Amino acid sequence: MTQFDVLAIGHVTRDHNIIGDKAEVSPGGAVYYGGMTLLALGLRVMVITRLKEEDFGLLDGLKGAGAVVHAVAAPETSGIENFHPDPNSDKRICHLLGFAGPFQIVDILPVKARLYYIGTVVPGEVDLPFLKEIASRGPLAVDAQGFLRKEVNKELIADRWDQARDVLPLIHYLKVDNREAATVTGETDRYKAAKILRDWGAKEVVLTHQGGVMVQIGDEVVEAPFHPRSLAGRTGRGDTCFSSYFGRRLLGDSPAQAVRFAAALTTLKLEEPGPFRRSLDEVQALIQVYNQQWKP
């Protein structure tokens, strides 16, 4: 049976990204941005996704970077319009453009992985029985985004996650941003919200916000800032940060080391549209800057 470091499950999307008066169509989705990051770290990655057969070309980037990709043909391809009215603001308005349908257990090939990454971006990609089955196979990394999103007049908004208490005990690595954490827990203080999510069962809570990333693991909090020179590559920020964190944890980093690495890599990604494609030497150089700043 084939062994991978990460088996990533989620929709690769056809996205329309509008920043100010500039627009582009590009591949998107958590497993796209996250998968490209994991591959850049040198990990063995398989991606299982659903999309329309005529859009299989959206997967070329992942394949070219070394991923093994299994695409299930669907009636349509999921897509999101990400509208950033102000190029210098973190505000984003998302509209649903299509839905490739829910994953079924039969979609998942019989492969083994050290970690199973559920990267959902639109509502309805997976359900609780599916998650429980995947969790029975090995540790889970889960992005809460798709579980929280609800479509209202074609706009995707963060709404309640009624099954959070059932899902969180299944999860090793949980990814939320500060708004999502507040929506789930009712707590606007991100430190308190992360503790609540830990208490509900997630082992490592990765919480991103405009200024950086923090992780709650046990009673410990570790965090690091983002310092981008621009926000041109903000789409995919959370996916990149999350995957670089748990990717480095798989490679043996401590939580503090992995947080600094994730913050540095995400800083570089934020400066350029698309997935992370820069040198790991640049990441290490930026980490050295962080280390100098944070010397006791």
Buried (B, 14 or more C-beta within 10 A) or exposed (E): EEEBBBBBBBBBBBBBBBBEEEEEEBBBBBBBBBBBBBBBBEBBBBBBBBBBEEBBEBBEBBEEBBBBBBBBEBEBBBBBBBBBEEEEEBEBEBBBBBBBBBBEEEBBEEBEBBBBBBBBBBBBBBEEEBBEEBBEBEBBBBBBBBBBBEBEEEBBEBBEBEEBEBBBEBBBBBBBBBBBBBBBBEBEEBEEBBBBBBEBBBBBBBBBBEBBBBBBBEEEBBBBBBBBEEBBBBBBBBBBBBBBBBBBBBBEBEBBBBBBBBBBBBBBBBBBBBBBEEEBEEBEEBBEEBEEEEEE
